[in-house]
């Protein structure tokens, strides 16, 4: 990473920037979602480094490692397609993943998100010809019933069958365990504007949203958004739906976490500001944005908040 100063080009050490950027981030935003935990269980040194960079009132949300959410060893990642013995095993999750995170982060721990890659939209791709949605819900129910209590959990699915009317088991399962359905803008899922219309979509006393990529967009296609310096393709329905949920959360005193990725529109801070502008319009006045999002120089609001939060989603290495 290079920038100019006094006619000279200076180079920033990327590894040092990645290692220490969370400290600066935490001075502006009250929470972050650590995606790096999805690919491998974070070691003690990594967890201690992250924890040391954030204040006591900060909340660190983690995606659970795929070791516990992938039913088969993915051939696309070098696996042999065999069944994964750690899949939805509550005791292994508690001992190997949750315990060290909880021990280090304590009150700074936010939500643990269980992300499930698509099982059913393409059986040949998913390697799960012997699995069905009903069995997934049975397995998920047993898992959620066996993991440690007192933690905020969320489930993010990538199969739209669980959202459309006519299939109630998934949402009912989450509600029975007070676990959040993560309302997501994502390639394989109905857009947030459709999900919020689904009866029973709020399954716990917390709302968790992840605005990632528009429906149908491939991972390769989002490369066009780099280097994420400006909004390229606005999603007005997504923005207005999130703003409406923020309004309802504030009015009802619900806890809400919204994580926005640069890949949603091209630039996450712009997306967040646009959502907050819509929220202000719903309120009829500037209302709580100085508390929801600590103001950038050009974004000020004097009014106090009732309690809803909206946060940027940061991808950490």
C-alpha positions as CSV (number, residue, x, y, z in Angstrom):
1,X,0.0,0.0,0.0
2,X,1.5,3.3,-1.1
3,X,0.7,7.0,-0.7
4,X,2.5,10.2,-1.5
5,X,3.9,12.7,1.0
6,X,6.2,15.6,0.3
7,X,6.9,14.4,-3.2
8,X,7.9,11.0,-2.0
9,X,6.2,7.6,-2.2
10,X,5.9,5.9,1.1
11,X,5.0,2.2,1.5
12,X,2.8,0.9,4.3
13,X,3.5,-2.6,5.5
14,X,0.3,-4.5,4.6
15,X,0.7,-7.1,7.3
16,X,1.2,-4.5,10.0
17,X,-1.9,-2.6,8.7
18,X,-4.0,-5.8,8.8
19,X,-2.7,-6.7,12.3
20,X,-3.5,-3.3,13.8
21,X,-6.4,-1.8,11.8
22,X,-9.0,-3.2,14.3
23,X,-7.8,-0.8,16.9
24,X,-8.6,2.2,14.7
25,X,-11.8,0.6,13.5
26,X,-13.0,0.1,17.1
27,X,-12.7,3.9,17.7
28,X,-15.5,4.5,15.2
29,X,-17.7,1.4,15.2
30,X,-18.9,-0.6,18.2
31,X,-18.7,-4.1,16.7
32,X,-17.2,-6.2,13.8
33,X,-17.8,-9.6,12.3
34,X,-14.6,-11.6,12.1
35,X,-14.9,-13.8,8.9
36,X,-11.4,-15.2,9.3
37,X,-12.7,-17.6,12.0
38,X,-14.7,-19.4,9.3
39,X,-11.7,-20.9,7.6
40,X,-9.9,-22.1,10.7
41,X,-10.2,-22.1,14.4
42,X,-8.4,-19.0,15.6
43,X,-5.3,-19.8,17.7
44,X,-4.8,-18.2,21.1
45,X,-2.3,-15.6,19.9
46,X,-4.7,-14.4,17.2
47,X,-7.6,-14.1,19.7
48,X,-5.4,-12.3,22.2
49,X,-4.2,-9.9,19.6
50,X,-7.7,-9.0,18.5
51,X,-9.0,-8.7,22.0
52,X,-6.2,-6.3,23.0
53,X,-7.1,-3.9,20.3
54,X,-10.7,-3.2,21.2
55,X,-12.3,-1.4,24.2
56,X,-14.4,-3.0,26.9
57,X,-17.7,-2.0,25.4
58,X,-16.8,-3.4,21.9
59,X,-18.6,-6.6,20.6
60,X,-16.7,-9.0,18.4
61,X,-18.9,-11.3,16.3
62,X,-17.4,-14.5,14.9
63,X,-18.4,-16.8,12.1
64,X,-18.1,-20.3,13.3
65,X,-15.4,-22.4,11.6
66,X,-16.7,-24.4,8.6
67,X,-15.3,-27.5,10.4
68,X,-18.6,-27.6,12.3
69,X,-21.0,-26.5,9.5
70,X,-19.8,-28.4,6.4
71,X,-21.5,-31.9,6.2
72,X,-18.9,-33.3,3.8
73,X,-15.2,-32.5,3.2
74,X,-15.5,-30.2,0.2
75,X,-13.9,-31.6,-2.9
76,X,-13.6,-28.0,-4.2
77,X,-11.3,-27.3,-1.3
78,X,-9.2,-30.4,-1.6
79,X,-11.5,-32.7,0.4
80,X,-12.5,-36.2,-0.6
81,X,-16.2,-35.7,-0.3
82,X,-16.5,-38.0,2.8
83,X,-18.7,-37.2,5.7
84,X,-17.3,-34.8,8.2
85,X,-17.3,-36.3,11.7
86,X,-17.4,-32.8,13.3
87,X,-20.5,-31.6,11.5
88,X,-23.0,-30.2,14.0
89,X,-21.3,-31.8,16.9
90,X,-22.2,-29.6,19.9
91,X,-19.5,-31.0,22.3
92,X,-16.7,-30.4,19.8
93,X,-18.0,-27.0,19.0
94,X,-18.1,-26.1,22.6
95,X,-14.7,-27.4,23.5
96,X,-12.6,-26.6,20.4
97,X,-14.2,-23.4,19.2
98,X,-16.4,-21.6,21.7
99,X,-14.4,-22.2,24.9
100,X,-11.2,-20.4,23.9
101,X,-13.1,-17.5,22.3
102,X,-15.3,-17.0,25.3
103,X,-12.4,-17.3,27.7
104,X,-10.5,-14.5,26.0
105,X,-13.3,-12.1,24.9
106,X,-15.7,-12.6,27.8
107,X,-18.1,-9.6,27.7
108,X,-16.7,-8.5,24.4
109,X,-18.1,-11.5,22.6
110,X,-20.9,-10.6,20.3
111,X,-22.8,-13.1,18.1
112,X,-21.6,-16.5,16.9
113,X,-22.8,-17.0,13.4
114,X,-23.2,-20.5,11.9
115,X,-23.0,-20.2,8.1
116,X,-24.2,-23.1,6.0
117,X,-23.1,-23.2,2.4
118,X,-25.8,-24.3,-0.1
119,X,-26.9,-27.9,0.5
120,X,-29.9,-28.2,-1.9
121,X,-29.9,-25.7,-4.7
122,X,-27.7,-27.9,-6.8
123,X,-27.3,-31.5,-5.6
124,X,-24.4,-32.3,-7.9
125,X,-22.5,-29.2,-6.6
126,X,-23.5,-29.7,-3.0
127,X,-22.4,-33.3,-2.8
128,X,-25.4,-34.0,-0.6
129,X,-27.7,-36.2,-2.7
130,X,-28.4,-38.2,0.4
131,X,-29.5,-35.2,2.5
132,X,-32.8,-33.2,2.6
133,X,-34.0,-30.0,4.3
134,X,-36.1,-31.9,6.9
135,X,-33.0,-33.8,8.1
136,X,-31.0,-30.7,8.2
137,X,-33.5,-29.1,10.5
138,X,-33.5,-32.2,12.7
139,X,-29.7,-32.1,12.9
140,X,-29.7,-28.3,13.5
141,X,-32.3,-28.7,16.3
142,X,-30.2,-31.3,18.1
143,X,-27.1,-29.1,17.7
144,X,-28.7,-25.9,19.0
145,X,-30.1,-27.8,21.9
146,X,-26.7,-29.2,22.9
147,X,-24.5,-26.1,22.7
148,X,-23.7,-23.8,25.7
149,X,-26.5,-21.4,26.6
150,X,-26.2,-17.7,27.4
151,X,-24.5,-16.9,24.1
152,X,-26.0,-14.9,21.2
153,X,-26.2,-17.3,18.2
154,X,-27.3,-16.7,14.6
155,X,-27.8,-19.1,11.7
156,X,-27.1,-18.0,8.1
157,X,-28.4,-20.4,5.4
158,X,-27.6,-20.2,1.7
159,X,-30.6,-22.3,0.5
160,X,-33.8,-20.3,-0.3
161,X,-36.1,-23.2,0.4
162,X,-35.9,-22.3,4.1
163,X,-37.4,-18.8,3.5
164,X,-40.3,-19.4,1.2
165,X,-43.8,-20.1,2.6
166,X,-44.7,-23.7,2.9
167,X,-41.6,-24.7,4.7
168,X,-41.9,-23.7,8.4
169,X,-39.5,-26.1,10.1
170,X,-36.3,-24.0,9.9
171,X,-37.7,-20.8,11.3
172,X,-39.7,-22.6,14.0
173,X,-36.5,-24.5,15.0
174,X,-34.5,-21.2,15.5
175,X,-37.4,-19.6,17.4
176,X,-37.6,-22.5,19.8
177,X,-33.9,-21.9,20.7
178,X,-34.1,-18.1,20.6
179,X,-31.5,-18.1,17.8
180,X,-31.5,-15.4,15.1
181,X,-32.1,-16.1,11.5
182,X,-29.4,-14.0,9.8
183,X,-31.3,-12.0,7.3
184,X,-28.8,-11.8,4.4
185,X,-28.3,-10.2,1.0
186,X,-26.5,-13.1,-0.7
187,X,-26.0,-14.8,-4.0
188,X,-28.3,-17.8,-3.4
189,X,-30.9,-16.2,-1.2
190,X,-34.0,-14.1,-1.7
191,X,-33.1,-10.4,-1.2
192,X,-33.5,-8.8,2.2
193,X,-36.5,-6.9,0.8
194,X,-38.3,-10.2,0.3
195,X,-37.0,-11.9,3.5
196,X,-38.4,-9.2,5.8
197,X,-41.9,-9.9,4.4
198,X,-41.8,-13.5,5.4
199,X,-44.0,-14.2,8.5
200,X,-41.9,-15.4,11.4
201,X,-38.5,-14.2,10.0
202,X,-37.6,-12.6,13.3
203,X,-36.8,-15.7,15.4
204,X,-35.1,-14.3,18.5
205,X,-34.9,-11.2,20.7
206,X,-32.1,-9.9,18.4
207,X,-32.0,-9.0,14.7
208,X,-28.9,-9.8,12.8
209,X,-28.4,-8.7,9.1
210,X,-25.5,-9.3,6.7
211,X,-25.6,-7.4,3.5
212,X,-23.0,-9.3,1.4
213,X,-23.7,-9.6,-2.4
214,X,-26.8,-9.2,-4.6
215,X,-28.8,-12.3,-5.6
216,X,-27.2,-14.2,-8.5
217,X,-23.8,-12.4,-8.3
218,X,-20.9,-14.8,-8.5
219,X,-17.7,-14.4,-6.4
220,X,-15.8,-13.6,-9.6
221,X,-18.2,-10.9,-10.6
222,X,-17.7,-8.9,-7.4
223,X,-14.1,-8.2,-8.5
224,X,-15.6,-5.4,-10.6
225,X,-16.2,-3.5,-7.3
226,X,-12.6,-3.4,-6.4
227,X,-10.9,-1.3,-5.0
228,X,-14.2,-0.5,-3.2
229,X,-13.8,3.3,-3.4
230,X,-17.3,4.2,-4.5
231,X,-20.9,2.9,-4.9
232,X,-21.3,1.2,-8.2
233,X,-24.7,-0.6,-8.1
234,X,-27.1,0.7,-5.4
235,X,-29.6,-1.7,-4.0
236,X,-32.5,0.7,-3.0
237,X,-34.9,-2.0,-1.8
238,X,-32.2,-3.5,0.4
239,X,-31.4,0.0,1.9
240,X,-35.0,0.8,2.6
241,X,-35.8,-2.6,4.2
242,X,-32.8,-2.3,6.5
243,X,-33.8,1.3,7.4
244,X,-37.3,0.1,8.2
245,X,-36.0,-2.7,10.5
246,X,-33.7,-0.1,12.3
247,X,-36.8,2.1,12.9
248,X,-38.8,-0.8,14.3
249,X,-35.8,-2.0,16.4
250,X,-35.4,1.5,17.9
251,X,-39.1,1.9,18.6
252,X,-39.3,-1.5,20.3
253,X,-36.0,-1.4,22.1
254,X,-34.7,-4.5,20.2
255,X,-31.0,-5.2,19.8
256,X,-29.9,-5.1,16.2
257,X,-26.7,-5.8,14.4
258,X,-26.3,-5.0,10.7
259,X,-23.0,-5.9,8.9
260,X,-22.5,-4.3,5.5
261,X,-19.9,-5.7,3.1
262,X,-18.1,-3.6,0.4
263,X,-19.3,-6.2,-2.1
264,X,-23.0,-5.3,-1.6
265,X,-22.8,-2.1,-3.5
266,X,-19.1,-1.2,-3.9
267,X,-18.4,0.8,-0.8
268,X,-19.8,-0.1,2.7
269,X,-19.6,3.3,4.4
270,X,-21.6,4.9,1.6
271,X,-24.2,2.1,1.9
272,X,-24.4,2.7,5.7
273,X,-24.8,6.4,5.3
274,X,-27.6,5.9,2.7
275,X,-29.4,3.5,5.0
276,X,-29.2,6.0,7.9
277,X,-30.5,8.8,5.6
278,X,-33.5,6.7,4.9
279,X,-33.9,5.9,8.6
280,X,-33.9,9.7,9.3
281,X,-36.6,10.2,6.8
282,X,-38.7,7.5,8.5
283,X,-38.3,9.3,11.8
284,X,-39.2,12.7,10.2
285,X,-36.1,14.2,11.8
286,X,-32.4,13.4,12.4
287,X,-32.8,10.7,15.1
288,X,-30.0,8.8,16.8
289,X,-27.5,8.5,14.0
290,X,-24.8,10.0,16.1
291,X,-25.2,7.0,18.5
292,X,-25.9,4.4,15.8
293,X,-22.8,5.4,13.8
294,X,-20.2,7.7,15.4
295,X,-20.2,10.6,13.0
296,X,-17.7,11.1,10.2
297,X,-16.9,14.8,9.8
298,X,-19.7,15.4,7.3
299,X,-22.3,13.4,9.2
300,X,-23.7,14.9,12.4
301,X,-26.8,14.3,14.4
302,X,-27.6,15.7,17.9
303,X,-30.5,13.4,18.9
304,X,-30.1,10.5,21.4
305,X,-30.8,6.9,20.6
306,X,-33.2,4.4,22.1
307,X,-30.8,1.5,21.4
308,X,-30.6,0.1,17.9
309,X,-27.2,-0.4,16.4
310,X,-26.0,-0.5,12.8
311,X,-22.4,-1.5,12.1
312,X,-20.1,-1.9,9.2
313,X,-18.9,-5.4,8.3
314,X,-15.2,-5.8,8.2
315,X,-13.3,-8.7,6.7
316,X,-10.3,-9.4,8.8
317,X,-7.5,-11.7,7.7
